[in-house]
Amino acid sequence: GARDLVTRADFTAGGATAMREVLNRIPGVMAPENNGTGSHDMALNFGVRGLNPRLAARSTVLMDGVPVPFAPYGQPQLSLAPLSLGNMDAVDVVRGGGAVRYGPQNVGGIVNFVTRAIPATSAASVDMQTEHAASGGLKTTSSLMAGGTLASGLGAVLLYSGVRGEDARDHSGTRIDDFMLKTQYRMNSAHKFTATLQRYDGEADMPGGLSRADFNADPYQSTRPKDRFWGHRNLVSAGYEYKPDATRQLSVLAFQTETLRSGYLDQGSFVSLSPRDYTVRGIETRFTQGFRWAGARHEVGAGHRYVSEQSEEFRYRLPSSSAALPSASSPRDRHTQGQTQAHALFIDDRINIGNWTIVPGVRVEQIRSSQQNLLSGARDAGKYRPLLPALNVMYYVNDQWNLYASTDSSFGTVQYSKMATAVTSGSVAPEKARSYEVGTRYDSGALRAELGLFSMTFSNQYESNQQSNSVYARGKTRHLGLEGGVHYDLGSALRAMKGFGVYASYAYVDASILEDGPNKGNQVPFSPRHKAAFGVDYQAGAWKAGIDGTLQSSQFADNRNTVAESAAGNNGRIPGYMLWNLRGSYSLGPAYGNVRLGAGIKNLFDRRYFTRSFDDNNSGLYVGQPRTVFLQLSAAF
């Protein structure tokens, strides 16, 4: 189905330092400025095909196949996303067609962040980028890589990525340290062992939302000096791969993550401290067998994944009038423990016959979740077993051109925070959706193009309101759209244009509420109908340059599609905007340590734009990134 791979070369050339900058290059994906309780660099907000981008709660997010959320079933929001762009080789996004092999939360696609590979020989590199915004603020991002592989097949690489500095907003200081150690041992051509350790640690101020009056006075100020976030994650994973020949492969991946996320938040009459601890353990086994039968080539894949989650969440509070901040000895109004035991089974068969590839498959999830309120004694629990069939078909017109179609069943689990307020204990119902897509791809080397149509229907969609600590049902929604992209090497057609390339992408998404009631037919909140990107690249020897633009249409913040803006700034129409970026680089070559110098300007014309946080405790207006100059320095050894 629809799939995009953005490589390290792509996001380095564009000066990207945040994941949202990479994801926004992909048609059908919207990654707004971080806002609300995710208004810091450690959070990740994005939505696929008209789904609410708040903390990426409706997509399966992985890093090298390991779930990124601190509780992938019970609390999949990415208010802490332990991902650093400096440690990545690629971002792989499947917008549809992958729900059989991956889950849960696969209704919003599957995003796998691929970390830097272990070098085949001894190698090291260093990358640094400094950004300065027109309104102030200086931020530096750095990354290091050192590793290699011995003749015995033993290899290792040490990765580090760090962030220091401030954004354009006041009260936005950030510190992030992300260390990774990856090892592998290839015993022989059939056996390979891998292991990964990660320590991600960070803290950041949260500038918060602004009222309309405060935004007009100074959109870069902060009126929430107490809001702050911090957290860390420890990851250990170990894998084994057995591939004796080209027809068989067995892989096993075991992992454990321990996560703390905490912070201070001004909630009006009181300031809260909300430490939350999560432990996730899992093991996933996959087996693939290829064979010929009945005149066709088959590749049957089967797998099982077991995940165990435990969570413990507290909230301590002091009156806002107090000069002190709350601590673990302050009065508390929340102490909950959550547990999940989940098994997932899948099987599919890739059938190649003539010019056709047909892949039927099915995924079954068996989930038991519960949450215990240790203050009141209340317990909420649910168990469910969704059956998720899928069918993917591809027809190869020739070696350059293919046609595809697919249909998938997807689901998202009911989260711990929604159990007590959304459902009756024992009758938990997950969000469910059915997706269809058809499209075509063409790749001749000089010309790459893709065009697709999609339809996705939710049977029941929930949203949570932080301010009232409640959950409401949006109900049935339908997401229809078109996605397309093209990249053309002009030099292949005109010698005078050698080194020039042009590209463009476009997505149209009609996300509508179908549930009977006053909001029927309205646009789903935070889902712009139009999104486009376009640009020109040029390369001549060691020189590279480019200019690109992005366009996004207007959207709404609530189910009612309210146009008039509220005084608090949290509601009302969000106008569309168009931005331009300029960049260039020069590589000195091997004689000078492969040093590369780069520079660029984001938001070249300093276009003022904003987004809103609607129902978070720090809701309001959030200004977009102003004109920002960046400088890059990298070297490889």
MONOR-V473444 format. One record per residue. RES is the residue in one letter. SS is DSSP state (A for helix, B for strand, O for the rest). OMEGA is omega in whole degrees, -180 to 180 (NA if undefined). NEAR is the number of other ideal C-beta (glycine too) atoms within 10 Angstrom. Layout:
res: (RES/RES)
ss: (SS/SS)
omega: (OMEGA/OMEGA)
near: (NEAR/NEAR)
This chain:
res: (G/A/R/D/L/V/T/R/A/D/F/T/A/G/G/A/T/A/M/R/E/V/L/N/R/I/P/G/V/M/A/P/E/N/N/G/T/G/S/H/D/M/A/L/N/F/G/V/R/G/L/N/P/R/L/A/A/R/S/T/V/L/M/D/G/V/P/V/P/F/A/P/Y/G/Q/P/Q/L/S/L/A/P/L/S/L/G/N/M/D/A/V/D/V/V/R/G/G/G/A/V/R/Y/G/P/Q/N/V/G/G/I/V/N/F/V/T/R/A/I/P/A/T/S/A/A/S/V/D/M/Q/T/E/H/A/A/S/G/G/L/K/T/T/S/S/L/M/A/G/G/T/L/A/S/G/L/G/A/V/L/L/Y/S/G/V/R/G/E/D/A/R/D/H/S/G/T/R/I/D/D/F/M/L/K/T/Q/Y/R/M/N/S/A/H/K/F/T/A/T/L/Q/R/Y/D/G/E/A/D/M/P/G/G/L/S/R/A/D/F/N/A/D/P/Y/Q/S/T/R/P/K/D/R/F/W/G/H/R/N/L/V/S/A/G/Y/E/Y/K/P/D/A/T/R/Q/L/S/V/L/A/F/Q/T/E/T/L/R/S/G/Y/L/D/Q/G/S/F/V/S/L/S/P/R/D/Y/T/V/R/G/I/E/T/R/F/T/Q/G/F/R/W/A/G/A/R/H/E/V/G/A/G/H/R/Y/V/S/E/Q/S/E/E/F/R/Y/R/L/P/S/S/S/A/A/L/P/S/A/S/S/P/R/D/R/H/T/Q/G/Q/T/Q/A/H/A/L/F/I/D/D/R/I/N/I/G/N/W/T/I/V/P/G/V/R/V/E/Q/I/R/S/S/Q/Q/N/L/L/S/G/A/R/D/A/G/K/Y/R/P/L/L/P/A/L/N/V/M/Y/Y/V/N/D/Q/W/N/L/Y/A/S/T/D/S/S/F/G/T/V/Q/Y/S/K/M/A/T/A/V/T/S/G/S/V/A/P/E/K/A/R/S/Y/E/V/G/T/R/Y/D/S/G/A/L/R/A/E/L/G/L/F/S/M/T/F/S/N/Q/Y/E/S/N/Q/Q/S/N/S/V/Y/A/R/G/K/T/R/H/L/G/L/E/G/G/V/H/Y/D/L/G/S/A/L/R/A/M/K/G/F/G/V/Y/A/S/Y/A/Y/V/D/A/S/I/L/E/D/G/P/N/K/G/N/Q/V/P/F/S/P/R/H/K/A/A/F/G/V/D/Y/Q/A/G/A/W/K/A/G/I/D/G/T/L/Q/S/S/Q/F/A/D/N/R/N/T/V/A/E/S/A/A/G/N/N/G/R/I/P/G/Y/M/L/W/N/L/R/G/S/Y/S/L/G/P/A/Y/G/N/V/R/L/G/A/G/I/K/N/L/F/D/R/R/Y/F/T/R/S/F/D/D/N/N/S/G/L/Y/V/G/Q/P/R/T/V/F/L/Q/L/S/A/A/F)
ss: (O/O/B/B/B/B/B/A/A/A/A/A/A/O/O/O/O/O/A/A/A/A/A/O/O/O/O/O/B/B/O/O/O/O/O/A/A/A/O/O/O/O/O/O/O/O/B/B/O/O/O/O/O/A/A/A/O/O/O/B/B/B/B/O/O/B/B/O/O/O/B/O/O/O/B/O/O/O/O/O/O/O/O/O/A/A/A/B/B/B/B/B/B/B/O/O/O/O/O/O/O/O/O/O/O/A/A/A/O/B/B/B/B/B/B/O/O/O/O/O/O/O/B/B/B/B/B/B/B/B/B/B/B/O/O/O/O/B/B/B/B/B/B/B/B/B/B/B/B/O/O/O/O/B/B/B/B/B/B/B/B/B/B/B/B/O/O/O/O/O/O/O/O/B/B/B/B/B/B/B/B/B/B/B/B/B/O/O/O/O/B/B/B/B/B/B/B/B/B/B/B/B/B/B/B/O/O/O/O/B/O/A/A/A/A/A/A/O/O/O/O/O/O/O/O/O/O/B/B/B/B/B/B/B/B/B/B/B/B/B/B/B/B/B/B/O/O/B/B/B/B/B/B/B/B/B/B/B/B/B/B/B/B/B/B/B/O/O/O/B/B/B/B/O/O/B/B/B/B/B/B/B/B/B/B/B/B/B/B/B/B/B/B/O/O/B/B/B/B/B/B/B/B/B/B/B/B/B/B/B/B/B/B/B/B/B/B/B/B/O/O/O/O/O/O/O/O/O/O/O/O/B/B/B/B/B/B/B/B/B/B/B/B/B/B/B/B/B/B/B/B/B/B/O/O/B/B/B/B/B/B/B/B/B/B/B/B/B/B/B/B/B/B/O/O/O/O/O/B/B/B/B/B/B/O/O/B/B/B/B/B/B/B/B/B/B/O/O/O/O/B/B/B/B/B/B/B/B/B/B/B/B/O/O/O/A/A/A/A/A/A/A/O/O/O/O/O/O/O/O/B/B/B/B/B/B/B/B/B/B/B/B/B/O/O/O/B/B/B/B/B/B/B/B/B/B/B/B/B/B/B/B/B/B/B/O/O/O/O/B/B/B/B/B/B/B/B/B/B/B/B/B/B/B/B/B/B/B/B/A/A/A/O/O/A/A/A/O/O/B/B/B/B/B/B/B/B/B/B/B/B/B/B/O/O/O/O/O/O/O/O/O/B/O/O/O/O/O/O/B/B/B/B/B/B/B/B/B/B/B/O/O/B/B/B/B/B/B/B/B/B/B/O/O/B/O/O/O/O/O/O/O/O/O/O/O/O/O/O/O/O/O/O/B/O/O/B/B/B/B/B/B/B/B/B/B/B/O/O/A/A/A/O/O/O/B/B/B/B/B/B/B/O/O/O/O/O/O/O/B/B/B/B/O/O/O/O/O/O/B/B/B/B/O/O/O/O/B/B/B/B/B/B/B/B/B/O)
omega: (-178/-175/179/176/178/-174/180/178/-180/-175/173/-179/-179/180/-179/174/-179/-179/-178/179/177/-177/-180/176/-172/179/-180/179/178/179/-175/172/178/-175/179/179/173/-176/178/-172/179/180/177/179/172/177/-177/173/173/177/-178/-177/-173/175/172/-171/-176/177/171/-177/-176/168/-174/178/180/179/-180/-179/-178/171/-170/176/-171/-177/-172/180/-179/170/167/179/-175/-177/178/-177/-179/179/-174/171/-176/172/-174/-174/173/-177/178/174/-177/-171/-180/-174/-174/178/-3/-179/-176/178/179/176/-179/179/178/177/-174/-178/-176/-175/174/-178/178/175/-180/-177/177/178/176/180/177/175/178/-180/176/-179/-179/-179/-178/-179/180/-178/179/176/-179/177/-180/175/176/-179/180/-179/179/179/180/-178/178/-179/179/174/176/-179/173/173/-177/179/175/172/-175/173/178/-178/167/178/-179/179/-174/169/177/173/-177/180/175/172/179/178/173/176/177/-176/175/-176/-176/-172/176/177/180/175/-180/171/177/170/179/-177/180/175/-177/169/177/-176/175/180/-180/170/179/-180/-180/179/179/-180/179/-176/-177/179/172/178/-177/-174/-177/-175/-178/-177/173/179/177/173/172/-180/169/178/179/-177/176/179/178/-179/-176/180/-175/-175/-175/174/174/177/178/179/176/-177/172/176/174/-172/168/169/-175/177/173/179/176/-177/177/-178/180/174/-176/168/-171/175/-180/-180/-180/173/-180/175/-180/174/-177/179/179/178/179/178/176/179/175/179/177/176/-179/173/-179/171/-177/177/179/-179/177/175/175/179/175/-179/169/178/173/-174/178/165/176/-175/171/177/180/-180/-179/178/-177/173/-178/178/-179/176/179/176/-180/178/176/171/-177/173/179/178/174/170/-174/172/176/177/175/171/174/-177/176/-175/177/180/-175/179/-175/166/-177/-176/170/180/178/177/176/176/173/-168/171/-180/176/174/-179/174/-175/177/-178/-177/-179/178/175/-176/177/174/-179/-176/179/175/-170/177/179/176/177/-177/175/176/-179/177/174/-177/-176/-167/174/176/-180/175/179/171/-176/167/-177/179/174/-176/173/-174/180/-175/-178/-172/-172/-173/-175/-170/173/-178/179/-179/-179/179/178/170/180/180/174/-176/174/173/173/-179/180/178/178/-180/177/-174/178/-178/174/-177/178/177/-178/174/180/175/-180/-179/175/172/177/-177/-179/169/180/178/-178/-174/180/-179/-177/179/178/-179/172/177/-174/176/178/-178/179/179/180/178/179/178/180/175/-175/176/-176/-178/178/-180/-177/-179/-179/-179/-179/-179/-179/173/179/178/178/173/-178/175/172/-178/173/180/-172/175/-179/-179/178/-179/-175/-177/-177/-179/180/178/175/-178/176/177/176/-178/-174/176/-176/174/-178/-179/178/176/178/177/176/-178/-178/-177/172/178/179/173/-179/179/175/-178/178/-178/-175/180/-180/-177/-177/-180/-179/-177/180/-179/-177/-178/176/179/179/178/-175/-177/-178/179/176/-175/174/-178/177/-177/176/179/-179/-177/176/180/177/-180/-177/175/-176/-178/-179/175/-180/179/177/178/-179/178/179/179/173/-177/-172/-175/175/180/179/177/-177/168/-179/164/-168/-172/170/177/175/-177/179/-178/177/-177/177/-178/178/176/-176/178/177/177/-177/173/178/178/179/-176/NA)
near: (23/27/17/20/13/18/15/18/10/14/20/20/20/21/23/22/24/19/26/19/18/25/24/20/23/27/25/28/26/25/21/24/18/26/27/26/24/26/28/27/24/28/26/28/28/27/27/28/28/29/29/21/26/27/24/31/23/27/28/27/24/18/22/19/15/23/25/25/30/28/25/25/28/27/26/23/23/24/26/29/25/26/21/28/22/23/23/22/13/19/24/16/25/22/27/30/24/22/29/24/21/21/26/27/26/26/29/26/31/23/27/20/24/17/19/20/14/18/17/9/9/11/15/15/16/17/20/16/23/17/22/16/22/15/19/13/19/12/22/14/25/16/22/17/22/16/21/15/19/11/5/9/15/15/20/17/21/15/22/18/24/18/23/15/17/18/29/23/25/18/19/22/17/19/15/20/16/23/17/23/15/22/17/19/16/16/11/8/10/13/14/17/15/19/16/21/15/23/14/24/17/22/18/26/24/27/28/28/28/28/17/16/10/17/19/11/11/13/18/19/16/19/18/20/13/17/24/19/25/18/24/18/21/16/21/14/20/16/19/15/17/13/15/12/9/7/13/14/18/14/18/14/20/17/20/16/25/15/22/16/22/17/23/22/23/18/16/8/9/19/22/22/20/19/16/23/16/23/16/24/14/20/15/19/15/18/16/17/14/16/11/10/8/7/7/14/14/15/17/15/19/15/18/14/20/15/21/15/25/15/21/15/19/18/20/22/20/18/11/12/8/12/5/9/14/21/9/9/7/17/11/16/11/16/15/23/16/24/16/23/15/21/14/21/13/22/17/21/15/18/18/17/12/9/12/12/18/15/19/15/21/15/26/14/21/14/23/16/25/19/24/17/15/13/11/10/7/13/15/23/15/21/12/16/10/19/10/22/14/24/16/22/16/19/15/15/11/8/8/13/14/17/14/22/18/23/19/25/19/28/23/26/26/22/23/23/19/20/25/19/15/19/17/10/14/9/9/21/15/23/20/17/24/15/24/15/23/16/20/16/18/15/14/13/8/13/14/16/16/20/16/24/16/24/16/26/15/26/15/15/22/20/20/19/13/18/14/10/12/14/18/14/13/19/18/16/22/16/23/17/22/16/26/20/24/16/17/17/18/17/16/14/10/9/7/7/14/13/15/16/18/14/17/17/21/18/26/18/27/15/25/17/24/17/16/9/9/9/18/13/9/20/20/26/25/24/24/21/17/13/24/18/20/16/20/14/19/17/16/10/9/12/12/18/17/19/17/19/15/19/15/22/17/14/23/22/23/18/21/13/16/16/10/7/17/17/9/17/23/24/22/19/15/22/12/15/17/13/21/15/20/16/22/16/20/15/17/13/12/9/7/10/13/14/16/20/14/21/15/23/19/22/22/16/9/14/14/11/17/20/22/28/27/27/20/23/19/25/25/25/23/24/20/16/21/21/17/22/15/22/15/21/14/19/15/15/10)
